[in-house]
Amino acid sequence: MRSDATKLLEAALKLPPEARAAMAGLLLESLDTAVDADAEAEWDREIARRLKDLDSASARVVSWSDARQEILGR
């Protein structure tokens, strides 16, 4: 990594976690220049479906701590 990039990384790593996450997201978005219109439409439909499920109370919801335990197999 070039010296200026290394310095930038070192400075970024000193930021609070929320700021680092925001920066990481923006950097990733900057790499994604092509937008798949079909994928965007599918995500819009999926989001609408999930919101409808939540509003109708038909969705199975769990707390983050329970989900994390399930994901990690603990």
N, C-alpha and C positions, 0 to 999 in steps of 0.2 A: 504494500500500500504506500502511496506517495506520502511524503512528509505532511503536506497540508491536509490530506484526508485523515492521516493518523491523529493530527492535532484536533481536527474537527470531531473525530470519534471520541477522543479523550474528553473533550469538553461536553459532548452529548451524554457520555456515561455518568457525568457528574449531576445531570439534571434529575429531578424527581421522577419516579416511575411513570406518572401520568403524562408528563411532558415527553419522556422517551417513547412511550407507546404512541402518542400522537405523531411524533416525528417519524417513527417507524412506519406508521400507516400512510403518512404523506409520501414518504420515500417509495413505498411499495406502489402506491397509486401512480406515482410519476413513471413507473416502469410499464404500467398497463395502459398502453396507448390505444389499442384496438378494443372497441366495445362490441360485444356480440349482442345484437338487438334481441335475438330469440332468447338468449339466456337472461337478459334484463327483464323481458316480458314474463318468463317463467318464474323468476324470483318475485316479481310483483304479484303474480297469482298465488305463489306459495305463501308469501307474507300475508296476503288477504285471507287465505284459507286458515292460516294459523291464528290470525286475529279473530276470525269468526268462531273458531273452536274455543278460544279463550273466552270470548264474550258469551258463548252459549254454555260454558262450563263443561264442555265435553272433552276438553284436553286434560291429559294427566300431567299435573305440574308437580315438581319436586323442588326442594330448596337446593341452592348451589352446593351446600355442604354434603347433602345426600347424593347429589349427582356426581360430585367429585369423588366421593367414596366408591360409588358404583363404577365410575370410569377407571379409577386406579385399582379396583379390585380389593378394597380393604374392608 
